[in-house]
Amino acid sequence: MARPDKAAAVAELTDKFRESNAAVLTEYRGLTVKQLTTLRRALGGNATYAVVKNTLTAIAAKEAGLTGLDDALAGPSAIAFVTGDPVEAAKGLRDFAKANPALVIKGGVLDGRPLTAAEINKLADLESREVLLAKAAGAMKAKLYQAAYVFTANTAQAARVIDALRQKQESEGAAA
């Protein structure tokens, strides 16, 4: 490639790194074009998957202020730039890698922090954002219910004691 083409490619990669909240580096050696197309569809609108040159990617990552990717940039590389939920994209990549062992997850970046392949697999094991938010809301609701019960317990107990005293007086009055 001519120098201006390389500069344009670096600028495009730098923009993608800055616009995405996560990026996952993979090795695609041994995958067919059809399999790569299937992977792109599996990622959906959440991420874009592109084959990249390692040297240009390293330059773009440095320009975007990302560190820790140099070790993963060896061999044929492709990057999934995640703009949506990183858990969903990690699950898509992990599931595709299970079905197609030729895809190897090498590492990545999440919100500027480098990730290893093991950390990306842990990220894929998380539940979706909606499920985690629902669980948090349920936990907060339960704590509020417990607090309301504690605050009303003394009043309810006092009412039961007064009612028992009233019934006792009525039974004593009826016996006399």
Salt bridges, closest charged atoms under 4 A:
GLU12 OE2 - LYS16 NZ 3.80
GLU27 OE2 - ARG29 NE 3.06
ASP95 OD1 - ARG94 NE 3.31
GLU119 OE2 - ARG113 NH2 3.15
ASP125 OD1 - ARG94 NH1 2.56
GLU127 OE1 - LYS135 NZ 2.87
ASP163 OD1 - ARG166 NH2 2.44
GLU170 OE2 - ARG166 NH1 2.86
